[in-house]
Amino acid sequence: MENECGSAEHCNLIPPLCGDTLISDAQFSIFHFEREGFDGHCSFHCTLCYALYQKHRPVSDAAGTGLLDLRHVPHLLGNPVTALDGSTKNLYVQGAAIILGLAAFIALSLIDLENLGDLWKIFVIGNILLQFLLFTPLGTEVNGQRAWLNLGVTSLQPGELGKLIFIFTIAAHMTEIQDHITEWRGLVSVGLHTLVMMGAVVLSSGDTGMAIQYLMIAVIMLFSAGLPLKWLGIAAGVGIASVPILWNYVLKDYQKTRILVLFDPSIDVEQSRQATYGKIAIGSGQFTGQGWTNGTMTQMQYVPENQTDYIFSVAGEELGFLGCVFLLFLYFILVYRGLMIAKDCKDSFGMMLATGVVSMWAFQILVNVGMTCGIMPVTGIPLPFMSYGVSALTTNMMGLGLLLSIYMRQ
């Protein structure tokens, strides 16, 4: 019988952190760990359990059998912050975000942004200034990153709101140069527009994950505007050729680590622990889930940032496979309907605007779910309409408003 990590050959602990199991030396593959060393075949979790066992071997039962009671292991992992801490404040803040988002949704659905298209250069300047507000006293650091504006009752992430402004400006820009958008001068013009905004985001907040979102939105919108697919091959070649430069001169050490731990969790124990706990939470939900608010790993906060980055882990643990499939199906409907609105649009500006909004959602869904499942690096990209946060939810609701505005004017 396999253990939870699927490697009975190397670790016979079934299951880790079960809360009612007693384990001894014989139940850890002592020969494998102590004489052969960890070779990567086992998951990180059994390595963690073994390390805990070695560190806390004096813990024993009254009979002095030398067994480690796994009911103590959650405490050995550290005191978790229960889901009740701060939940009331989060509820109020998210409720306010929903109200704000609905107001923005209604307002944008009533506005014909095509009438503002000629002013796109002014909006670009405004977007840059919005990002540079992080240099003012309003800028505040959260989790080691100065990417939020402190507004007192809540915080605002300029990069999130800036995405929607960028979609509007790049759509208007492409519409203005649509006669030569597939030529070099058109591509250079759009490229400079994109790089300027990416530079503003990275310079002000250091958030490369956010900057990559801007890049992917622009690329998808370019192809929707009629850029030949041959350029995709050229872009891929340039991207591959630039990997050594990016790795040696652009990426920071923590960013490299996030990539490397995908292939070797032992490189950074803390980084791999986050990803592993997220995957364990998803797997522990099995087919139907543990029930609403009954997820052990997520409710006890062993999964980091489970209200934002790892919200999909909460869905996996509490709603199970069925819940995850249903959630992904809803996202499919959202993206599909957005693409149909873009396809049926009678003007190029509306088509590219709708494509930009849909590409923003699609990229976030792909990266967030992939990150949670351990097939993509940790980037801090939220899951649309699910992750906690005023900026993210308001931006997504505004995106819905834009799609509705386009649909109503067809």
C-alpha positions as CSV (number, residue, x, y, z in Angstrom):
1,M,0.0,0.0,0.0
2,E,1.4,3.4,-1.0
3,N,1.6,6.4,1.3
4,E,0.1,9.8,0.5
5,C,3.1,10.8,-1.6
6,G,2.8,7.7,-3.7
7,S,6.3,6.2,-2.9
8,A,5.8,3.2,-0.7
9,E,9.2,2.0,-1.9
10,H,10.9,4.8,0.0
11,C,8.5,5.7,2.8
12,N,6.0,3.5,4.6
13,L,4.4,6.3,6.6
14,I,0.6,6.0,5.8
15,P,-0.6,8.7,5.7
16,P,1.5,11.7,6.8
17,L,0.0,14.0,9.5
18,C,-3.0,11.7,9.9
19,G,-3.3,12.7,13.5
20,D,-3.8,9.3,15.1
21,T,-0.9,7.2,14.0
22,L,2.2,6.1,16.0
23,I,5.4,5.7,14.0
24,S,8.8,4.2,14.8
25,D,12.2,4.0,13.1
26,A,11.0,1.0,11.2
27,Q,8.2,2.9,9.6
28,F,10.5,5.4,8.0
29,S,12.8,3.9,5.4
30,I,15.8,4.5,7.6
31,F,18.2,2.6,5.3
32,H,17.1,4.8,2.4
33,F,17.3,8.1,4.2
34,E,20.4,7.5,6.3
35,R,22.6,5.3,4.2
36,E,21.5,6.1,0.6
37,G,20.4,9.7,1.1
38,F,17.3,11.4,-0.3
39,D,17.5,11.0,-4.1
40,G,14.4,12.9,-5.1
41,H,12.1,9.9,-5.6
42,C,10.1,10.6,-2.4
43,S,8.0,13.7,-2.2
44,F,9.1,16.5,0.1
45,H,6.5,15.6,2.6
46,C,7.9,12.3,3.8
47,T,11.3,14.0,4.0
48,L,9.8,16.6,6.2
49,C,8.2,14.0,8.4
50,Y,11.5,12.2,8.8
51,A,13.3,15.4,9.7
52,L,10.7,16.1,12.3
53,Y,11.0,12.6,13.7
54,Q,14.8,12.9,14.0
55,K,14.5,16.3,15.6
56,H,11.9,15.3,18.1
57,R,12.8,11.6,18.9
58,P,12.5,12.2,22.7
59,V,8.7,12.6,22.3
60,S,7.3,9.2,23.4
61,D,4.4,7.5,24.9
62,A,4.1,6.6,28.6
63,A,5.4,3.1,28.0
64,G,8.7,4.5,26.7
65,T,8.5,2.7,23.3
66,G,10.3,5.5,21.6
67,L,7.3,6.1,19.2
68,L,6.5,9.6,17.8
69,D,2.8,10.4,18.2
70,L,1.8,12.1,15.0
71,R,-0.9,14.0,16.8
72,H,2.0,16.3,17.8
73,V,3.3,16.8,14.3
74,P,1.1,19.7,13.4
75,H,2.4,21.5,16.5
76,L,6.0,20.6,15.5
77,L,5.3,22.2,12.1
78,G,4.7,25.5,13.9
79,N,1.6,27.1,15.3
80,P,-0.8,27.7,12.5
81,V,-3.0,30.7,12.2
82,T,-6.6,29.5,12.2
83,A,-9.0,30.6,9.5
84,L,-10.9,32.6,12.1
85,D,-8.1,35.1,12.6
86,G,-8.9,38.2,10.6
87,S,-11.8,36.5,8.8
88,T,-14.4,39.1,9.8
89,K,-12.2,42.0,8.5
90,N,-11.6,40.1,5.3
91,L,-15.3,39.5,4.9
92,Y,-16.1,43.1,5.2
93,V,-13.3,44.2,2.8
94,Q,-14.3,41.6,0.2
95,G,-17.9,42.6,0.6
96,A,-16.9,46.2,0.0
97,A,-14.9,45.1,-3.0
98,I,-18.0,43.4,-4.5
99,I,-20.1,46.5,-4.1
100,L,-17.3,48.6,-5.6
101,G,-16.9,46.1,-8.4
102,L,-20.6,46.0,-9.2
103,A,-20.6,49.8,-9.4
104,A,-17.7,49.8,-11.7
105,F,-19.3,47.0,-13.8
106,I,-22.5,49.0,-14.3
107,A,-20.6,52.3,-15.0
108,L,-18.4,50.7,-17.7
109,S,-21.2,48.8,-19.3
110,L,-22.9,52.2,-19.9
111,I,-19.8,53.8,-21.4
112,D,-18.8,53.6,-25.1
113,L,-15.0,53.5,-24.7
114,E,-14.6,53.9,-28.5
115,N,-15.4,57.6,-28.1
116,L,-12.3,57.8,-25.8
117,G,-10.0,55.9,-28.1
118,D,-8.4,59.0,-29.5
119,L,-7.2,59.9,-26.0
120,W,-5.2,56.7,-25.5
121,K,-1.9,58.5,-25.2
122,I,-3.2,60.5,-22.3
123,F,-4.4,57.3,-20.7
124,V,-0.9,55.8,-21.1
125,I,0.6,58.7,-19.3
126,G,-2.0,58.4,-16.6
127,N,-1.3,54.7,-16.2
128,I,2.4,55.3,-15.8
129,L,1.7,58.0,-13.1
130,L,-0.6,55.5,-11.4
131,Q,2.2,53.0,-11.2
132,F,4.6,55.7,-9.9
133,L,2.3,56.5,-7.0
134,L,4.2,53.6,-5.3
135,F,7.1,55.9,-4.9
136,T,5.0,58.3,-2.8
137,P,4.3,57.8,0.9
138,L,1.2,55.9,-0.1
139,G,3.3,53.0,-1.4
140,T,3.5,50.2,1.1
141,E,5.3,46.9,1.3
142,V,3.4,43.6,1.6
143,N,5.2,40.3,1.7
144,G,8.5,41.9,0.8
145,Q,7.1,43.7,-2.3
146,R,6.3,47.4,-2.6
147,A,3.3,46.9,-4.9
148,W,0.4,48.3,-3.0
149,L,-1.0,51.8,-2.2
150,N,-2.2,52.2,1.4
151,L,-5.6,53.9,1.3
152,G,-6.3,53.5,5.0
153,V,-9.2,51.1,5.1
154,T,-7.7,48.9,2.4
155,S,-4.9,48.7,-0.1
156,L,-4.8,49.0,-3.8
157,Q,-2.5,47.4,-6.3
158,P,-1.9,49.8,-9.2
159,G,-0.6,47.0,-11.4
160,E,-4.0,45.3,-11.4
161,L,-6.0,48.3,-12.3
162,G,-3.3,49.3,-14.8
163,K,-3.9,46.0,-16.7
164,L,-7.3,47.1,-17.8
165,I,-6.1,50.6,-18.7
166,F,-3.3,48.9,-20.7
167,I,-5.9,46.8,-22.5
168,F,-7.8,49.9,-23.5
169,T,-4.7,51.9,-24.6
170,I,-3.2,49.0,-26.6
171,A,-6.5,48.3,-28.3
172,A,-6.9,51.9,-29.3
173,H,-3.3,52.1,-30.4
174,M,-3.7,49.0,-32.6
175,T,-6.9,50.4,-34.1
176,E,-5.0,53.6,-35.0
177,I,-2.2,51.8,-36.8
178,Q,-4.3,48.8,-38.1
179,D,-3.3,49.4,-41.7
180,H,0.3,48.7,-41.0
181,I,0.2,46.7,-37.7
182,T,1.8,43.6,-39.3
183,E,4.7,45.7,-40.6
184,W,7.9,46.4,-38.8
185,R,7.0,50.0,-37.9
186,G,3.7,48.8,-36.5
187,L,5.2,46.0,-34.4
188,V,7.9,48.3,-33.1
189,S,5.3,50.9,-32.1
190,V,3.2,48.4,-30.2
191,G,6.3,46.8,-28.7
192,L,7.5,50.1,-27.3
193,H,4.1,50.8,-25.9
194,T,4.2,47.4,-24.1
195,L,7.8,47.7,-22.9
196,V,7.1,51.2,-21.5
197,M,4.3,49.9,-19.4
198,M,6.2,46.8,-18.4
199,G,9.1,49.0,-17.4
200,A,6.8,51.2,-15.3
201,V,5.4,48.2,-13.4
202,V,8.8,46.6,-12.8
203,L,10.5,49.9,-11.9
204,S,7.8,50.9,-9.4
205,S,7.0,47.6,-7.8
206,G,9.5,45.0,-8.9
207,D,6.6,42.7,-9.8
208,T,7.9,40.8,-12.8
209,G,4.9,38.4,-12.7
210,M,2.6,41.4,-13.3
211,A,4.8,42.7,-16.1
212,I,4.6,39.3,-17.8
213,Q,0.9,39.5,-17.8
214,Y,1.1,42.8,-19.7
215,L,3.4,41.2,-22.2
216,M,1.1,38.1,-22.8
217,I,-2.0,40.3,-23.2
218,A,-0.2,42.4,-25.8
219,V,1.0,39.3,-27.7
220,I,-2.4,37.7,-27.8
221,M,-4.0,41.0,-28.9
222,L,-1.5,41.3,-31.7
223,F,-2.4,37.9,-33.1
224,S,-6.1,38.8,-32.9
225,A,-5.3,41.9,-34.9
226,G,-4.0,39.7,-37.8
227,L,-0.3,39.2,-37.0
228,P,0.8,36.2,-39.1
229,L,1.6,33.0,-37.2
230,K,5.2,33.0,-38.5
231,W,5.8,35.7,-36.0
232,L,5.0,33.3,-33.3
233,G,7.9,31.1,-34.4
234,I,10.2,34.2,-34.5
235,A,9.1,35.3,-31.1
236,A,9.6,31.8,-29.7
237,G,13.1,31.7,-31.2
238,V,14.0,35.1,-29.7
239,G,12.6,34.0,-26.4
240,I,14.7,30.9,-26.3
241,A,17.8,32.7,-27.4
242,S,17.3,35.3,-24.6
243,V,17.0,32.7,-21.8
244,P,20.7,32.8,-20.8
245,I,20.6,36.6,-20.7
246,L,17.4,36.7,-18.7
247,W,18.8,34.0,-16.3
248,N,22.1,35.6,-15.7
249,Y,21.3,39.3,-15.7
250,V,17.6,39.9,-15.2
251,L,16.1,37.3,-12.9
252,K,16.7,37.7,-9.2
253,D,17.9,34.8,-7.0
254,Y,14.4,34.1,-5.5
255,Q,12.9,34.0,-9.0
256,K,15.5,31.5,-10.1
257,T,14.7,29.4,-7.0
258,R,11.0,29.4,-7.8
259,I,11.8,27.8,-11.2
260,L,14.4,25.3,-10.0
261,V,12.3,23.9,-7.1
262,L,9.9,22.6,-9.8
263,F,12.5,20.1,-10.8
264,D,14.3,19.6,-7.5
265,P,12.4,20.4,-4.3
266,S,15.5,20.0,-2.1
267,I,17.0,23.2,-3.5
268,D,14.8,25.4,-1.2
269,V,12.9,23.6,1.5
270,E,10.6,26.6,2.3
271,Q,9.7,27.2,-1.3
272,S,9.0,23.6,-2.0
273,R,7.0,23.3,1.2
274,Q,4.5,25.9,0.0
275,A,4.0,24.1,-3.3
276,T,3.8,20.7,-1.7
277,Y,1.2,21.7,0.9
278,G,-0.9,23.2,-1.9
279,K,-0.8,19.9,-3.9
280,I,-1.5,17.8,-0.7
281,A,-4.6,20.0,0.0
282,I,-5.9,19.4,-3.5
283,G,-5.3,15.7,-3.4
284,S,-6.8,15.3,0.1
285,G,-10.1,16.5,-1.2
286,Q,-10.3,13.4,-3.4
287,F,-13.6,13.1,-5.4
288,T,-16.2,15.1,-3.5
289,G,-14.1,17.1,-1.0
290,Q,-13.9,17.4,2.8
291,G,-16.8,19.8,2.9
292,W,-17.2,23.6,3.0
293,T,-14.8,25.1,5.6
294,N,-13.7,21.6,6.6
295,G,-10.4,21.5,4.8
296,T,-7.6,20.5,7.3
297,M,-4.6,21.9,5.4
298,T,-6.3,25.1,4.2
299,Q,-8.4,26.0,7.3
300,M,-5.4,25.5,9.6
301,Q,-3.3,27.7,7.3
302,Y,-0.7,25.2,6.4
303,V,-1.3,26.2,2.8
304,P,0.2,29.7,2.4
305,E,-1.9,32.6,1.1
306,N,-4.8,30.3,0.7
307,Q,-7.2,33.2,0.3
308,T,-5.3,34.6,-2.7
309,D,-2.6,32.7,-4.5
310,Y,-3.6,29.2,-3.4
311,I,-7.4,29.6,-3.4
312,F,-7.6,26.7,-5.9
313,S,-6.1,24.5,-3.2
314,V,-9.0,25.4,-1.0
315,A,-11.5,24.5,-3.7
316,G,-9.6,21.2,-4.2
317,E,-9.6,20.2,-0.6
318,E,-13.1,21.3,0.4
319,L,-15.0,20.7,-2.9
320,G,-12.9,17.9,-4.3
321,F,-12.4,16.9,-7.9
322,L,-16.0,17.6,-8.8
323,G,-15.8,21.1,-7.4
324,C,-12.6,21.8,-9.3
325,V,-14.1,20.5,-12.6
326,F,-17.2,22.6,-12.1
327,L,-15.1,25.7,-11.3
328,L,-13.0,25.2,-14.5
329,F,-16.1,24.6,-16.5
330,L,-17.4,28.0,-15.3
331,Y,-14.2,29.6,-16.4
332,F,-14.5,27.9,-19.8
333,I,-17.9,29.4,-20.3
334,L,-16.6,32.8,-19.2
335,V,-13.7,32.7,-21.7
336,Y,-15.8,31.2,-24.5
337,R,-18.5,33.8,-24.2
338,G,-15.9,36.5,-24.2
339,L,-14.3,35.1,-27.3
340,M,-17.7,35.0,-29.0
341,I,-18.3,38.6,-28.2
342,A,-14.9,39.4,-29.7
343,K,-15.7,37.3,-32.8
344,D,-19.1,38.9,-33.4
345,C,-17.8,42.5,-32.9
346,K,-18.3,44.7,-35.9
347,D,-15.4,47.0,-35.2
348,S,-11.7,46.3,-34.7
349,F,-11.4,48.3,-31.5
350,G,-14.2,46.4,-29.7
351,M,-12.8,43.1,-31.0
352,M,-9.4,43.8,-29.6
353,L,-10.7,45.2,-26.4
354,A,-12.8,42.0,-25.8
355,T,-9.8,39.9,-26.7
356,G,-7.6,41.7,-24.2
357,V,-10.0,41.2,-21.4
358,V,-10.4,37.5,-22.2
359,S,-6.7,37.0,-22.6
360,M,-6.1,38.6,-19.1
361,W,-8.5,36.0,-17.5
362,A,-7.2,33.1,-19.5
363,F,-3.6,33.7,-18.6
364,Q,-4.4,34.2,-15.0
365,I,-6.4,31.0,-14.8
366,L,-3.7,29.0,-16.6
367,V,-0.9,30.3,-14.4
368,N,-2.7,30.2,-11.1
369,V,-4.1,26.6,-11.5
370,G,-0.7,25.5,-12.9
371,M,1.1,27.0,-10.0
372,T,-1.2,25.4,-7.4
373,C,-0.8,22.0,-9.1
374,G,3.0,22.3,-9.1
375,I,3.6,22.5,-12.9
376,M,4.4,26.3,-12.9
377,P,6.5,28.5,-10.7
378,V,5.0,30.5,-7.9
379,T,4.2,33.9,-9.3
380,G,1.5,35.4,-7.0
381,I,-1.0,35.7,-9.8
382,P,-4.6,35.6,-8.4
383,L,-7.4,33.4,-9.7
384,P,-10.1,35.6,-11.3
385,F,-13.2,36.2,-9.2
386,M,-12.0,33.8,-6.6
387,S,-8.9,35.2,-4.9
388,Y,-9.3,37.7,-2.1
389,G,-8.4,41.3,-2.9
390,V,-10.1,44.6,-3.7
391,S,-7.8,45.4,-6.7
392,A,-8.2,42.0,-8.4
393,L,-11.9,41.7,-7.9
394,T,-12.6,45.3,-9.0
395,T,-10.5,44.9,-12.1
396,N,-12.2,41.6,-13.1
397,M,-15.7,43.2,-12.6
398,M,-14.6,46.2,-14.7
399,G,-13.5,43.7,-17.3
400,L,-17.0,42.2,-17.3
401,G,-18.4,45.7,-17.7
402,L,-16.3,46.2,-20.8
403,L,-17.5,43.0,-22.3
404,L,-21.1,43.9,-21.6
405,S,-20.6,47.3,-23.1
406,I,-19.2,45.8,-26.3
407,Y,-22.0,43.3,-26.5
408,M,-24.7,45.9,-26.0
409,R,-23.4,48.0,-28.8
410,Q,-23.3,45.3,-31.5
